[in-house]
Amino acid sequence: MSFFELAKARYSCRKLTDTAIEPEKIERILQAAIAAPTAKNAQSYTIWKVQSPEAFDKLKQATPYTFGAALAFVVGAKKEGAFDRPFDKKNFAEIDAAIVATHLMLAIQDEGLGTTWVGWFDAPKLQELFPEMQDYELIAVFPVGYPAKDAKPHLRHEDRREMSEVVVEL
């Protein structure tokens, strides 16, 4: 599948199964995520793999949006050590982590799995339940699983603004 086909095929899958995911698929997904570019190659992010039943129960205390999955990734940005643009001191940690998260999301699709970018989670609660996340800006939660047989894209999935509305030629 070409990148364009992959990007078009990906959708926010909100019906997943808890079927075990092969370790080699998880490894390839994580390898794709860590291949993501970051400003000055600072790599000031962490990906937490939430897989044990105990850890997953904790995750469910911070978000109801796990969609039946038994595996999730949480992506966090650490401002310390990230690139600061010298002109305005803009810190790139969150931008870098979002790039990593996008690689993660597309790699999940490429492996024949489903996910959605969950932004509706209680970050302070996650940090309380998982102290290792405390020094991070939490960017996203990605529940991961095989799409359920009746999973389908949202009705508005294909709605896109016209190119002329979003691209400005200078």
C-alpha positions in Angstrom: 0.0 0.0 0.0 1.3 3.4 -0.9 1.6 6.1 1.8 -1.3 8.0 0.2 -3.5 4.8 0.3 -2.5 4.2 3.9 -3.4 7.8 4.9 -6.7 7.6 3.1 -7.5 4.1 4.6 -6.8 5.2 8.2 -9.8 6.1 10.3 -10.6 6.6 14.0 -11.5 3.1 14.9 -13.8 3.1 17.9 -14.6 -0.6 18.0 -11.7 -2.8 18.8 -11.2 -6.4 20.0 -9.1 -7.4 22.9 -7.4 -10.2 20.8 -3.7 -10.4 21.7 -1.5 -8.5 19.2 1.6 -10.3 18.0 4.8 -9.0 19.6 6.5 -8.5 16.2 3.7 -6.1 15.2 4.1 -4.1 18.4 7.8 -4.0 17.8 7.4 -2.6 14.3 4.9 0.0 15.4 7.3 1.2 18.1 10.2 1.2 15.6 8.2 3.4 13.3 7.4 5.8 16.1 11.0 6.2 17.2 12.0 6.7 13.6 10.0 10.0 13.6 12.0 13.2 13.2 12.3 15.6 16.1 13.7 19.1 16.1 17.5 18.9 16.4 17.0 15.2 16.9 16.4 15.9 20.6 13.9 13.0 21.0 12.4 14.5 24.2 9.4 12.2 24.4 8.4 8.9 25.9 5.9 6.3 24.8 4.4 4.2 27.5 3.0 0.8 26.5 0.0 0.0 28.7 -0.6 -3.7 28.4 -0.9 -5.5 31.7 -4.4 -5.9 33.1 -3.5 -3.9 36.1 -2.0 -1.0 34.1 -5.0 -1.0 31.7 -7.4 -0.8 34.7 -5.5 2.3 35.8 -5.8 3.8 32.3 -9.5 3.2 32.4 -9.7 5.4 35.5 -8.4 8.4 33.4 -10.4 7.8 30.2 -13.5 5.8 29.3 -12.3 5.8 25.6 -10.4 2.5 25.3 -13.0 1.1 22.8 -12.5 -2.6 23.9 -8.7 -2.7 23.4 -6.4 -4.5 25.7 -3.3 -2.5 24.6 -2.7 1.2 24.6 0.1 3.6 24.0 0.4 7.0 25.8 2.7 9.6 24.3 4.3 12.3 26.4 6.5 15.3 25.7 9.3 16.5 28.0 10.1 20.1 27.6 13.5 19.7 29.3 16.0 18.8 26.7 13.8 19.7 23.7 14.8 22.2 21.1 14.0 25.9 21.9 13.8 28.1 18.8 16.2 30.9 19.5 14.1 33.7 18.0 11.1 33.4 20.3 12.1 30.5 22.7 9.3 28.3 21.3 9.8 24.8 22.8 9.3 22.0 20.3 8.6 19.1 22.8 4.9 18.9 22.1 5.3 19.3 18.4 7.9 16.5 18.3 5.7 14.2 20.4 2.8 14.9 18.0 5.0 13.8 15.1 6.0 10.7 17.0 2.3 10.1 17.8 1.4 10.4 14.1 4.0 7.9 13.1 2.6 5.6 15.8 -0.9 6.0 14.6 -0.1 5.3 10.9 2.1 2.3 11.8 -0.8 0.8 13.7 -2.9 1.1 10.6 -0.1 -0.3 8.4 -0.1 -3.4 10.7 -3.8 -4.1 10.0 -4.8 -2.8 13.5 -7.1 0.0 14.5 -6.8 2.9 16.9 -8.0 6.5 17.4 -6.1 9.5 18.8 -7.7 9.9 22.2 -7.4 13.4 23.6 -10.2 13.1 26.1 -8.3 11.9 29.2 -7.6 13.2 32.7 -3.8 13.9 32.4 -3.4 14.8 36.2 -5.1 11.5 37.0 -2.8 9.6 34.6 0.2 11.2 36.2 -1.1 10.3 39.7 -1.7 6.7 38.7 1.6 6.4 36.7 4.2 8.6 38.6 6.7 8.0 35.7 4.5 10.3 33.6 4.7 13.3 36.0 7.4 15.3 34.3 5.7 15.1 30.9 3.0 16.9 29.0 0.7 14.1 28.0 -0.2 14.3 24.3 -2.4 11.4 23.4 -3.7 7.9 24.3 -3.9 5.3 21.5 -6.0 2.2 22.3 -4.9 -0.5 19.9 -6.6 -3.7 18.7 -7.9 -5.5 15.8 -11.0 -3.7 14.4 -14.2 -5.4 15.4 -16.2 -6.9 12.5 -18.7 -4.1 12.6 -16.2 -1.3 13.0 -16.5 1.5 10.4 -15.4 5.1 9.9 -17.5 7.9 11.3 -20.1 9.3 8.9 -18.1 12.5 8.5 -14.8 10.7 8.0 -14.4 11.6 4.4 -15.6 15.2 4.8 -12.7 17.4 3.9 -12.3 21.1 3.1 -11.5 21.9 -0.5 -7.8 22.3 -1.2 -8.4 25.9 -2.2 -9.7 26.6 1.3 -6.6 25.2 3.1 -3.7 25.9 0.8 -2.6 29.5 0.2 -0.1 30.1 -2.6 2.3 32.9 -1.9 
